[in-house]
Amino acid sequence: MISLIGLLEASVSGGICIILFFLVSQLCGERYPAKYKKVIWLLIALRLCIPVGFSLVPQPVTIQVPVYVLEGKEESQGVNNKSDLLADGAAIVREGAEDENLTTKEGNLSGNTTATVKLGGQLTSQSILTALWGFGCVVVMLHYLLSYFIFYRKMMKRSESCTNKNILVLTIKISNELGLKKIPEVRLIADEQEGPFTVGFFRNIIVLPNADYHERDLKFIIRHELIHCVSRDTQLKMLFMIVNAIHWFNPLVWLMRMLVDQDMELECDEKVLYAASKEDRSEYSEVLMSCISTSKVSRSTLSTGYVYNVKFIKKRFNYIFYSQKRIGKIVAAIIVVLLVVTSGLIGFEAGRTVYAESRIEPTSADTEIIVSDETSAVAESIAPDMAEPTETTEPTETNEPVSADSLEIKSIMNTFAAAYFEGDTDTIQQYLVDAYEWDVDVYDAPDSADEVQINALKGIADDLAGNVGDECVASLEFLNPGEDSYTYLTVEFVKEESGWKIRYYGLEK
């Protein structure tokens, strides 16, 4: 499944590039060649097609995206996998800490609570957004494809193959000049309101109004359309159409597709008029004006048009008559580097999971943890004192509330221990005091960490209430693979202004 976080980061990065390049294009005006603009638009489109985050510089802004669990079914499983017990347990404790009526029984990590959390068969915000995004992609893509096929079918019915010898000879001659190996078909359409255009993804077809043309005008028109074929503009339009469908929720991508269509026309104008005289440029502009006065029919997304609206025609005239030296490749390379660097300024990462319903209630001294189908390694028992209660075992109950300090330390201990066994030093460092003097140690056998059997969390009273400077020592009791004696991960906490921090930790037998 596509990563929504990666897609969001790609869309934001691409959006930043679109805004910056649009501003640069407006600033440079006619001095910036359209052929370079089309290449940069293509690079931005390729970035948008890669739904992962990457940056060449440290990201100054990182946004965490939480996942909201809206509903799900409850399932109960015993757990002997340390990541299952700790990672899911941490989420249970954190969410439970927000419940004012939260109560629990004093004891160890896995022997003091029954947590009821709706996890299995989850309905999450991510699943809803994924479905909505996929639906939008299908709708936009179907709209484009159906519009194209309807347009193509009507065009084929209303047009006929060109038999005009002058047009065919001129098409072959210019195709050879441009190095076009496969000469496109030329069709004539009776409706003169259909301006000249090129259509076709696998096989280009040039469509011309069935009218009388001056020979010089016809050379301009056919050369323009054949340059579209040489540049593979209809294929590139398909790429931008796909990008538009993927990022249908981003208005900047819609803007990019419109700007790309315009720059394709400007590029053709530049190539048609390369080294042209002022008289040729003037005559070419007259051909544009004559097409404006007759063409009134809109075309498909996958076709190239010789004419756009009047506002864009004014821009084309400015390009046509611009005679000064244009910006070169070096400036284009600088713009690409700036776009790559600035596109990675904002990053996204997965945030915490928030459950719509999560509660911890008093139970027996034996553990029952309710987790999802997604947890791995399930065991019927973890240690003798964690087995199912027998008939002779009388559960004890308490209605005393758990203090906020106790819940905070338990939550930190859960996350810290999971990071310790997984070798995640970055997470460990988040919980250490700023003046921590020792090396950041991790479990010495991470490959066998899944076989570690967590037994108990000891030393944390439910009524713990600490002030700044107070200390607390907690120990996580566990069995290493192949051993029959317990090892203890002992952690010394100290309370700071920002909360509880770890001042020291180590292993004891």
Summary of the structure (lengths in Angstrom):
residues: 509
radius of gyration: 33.9
end to end distance: 44.7
largest distance: 106.2
contacts: 1559
relative contact order: 0.17
helix: 46%
strand: 19%
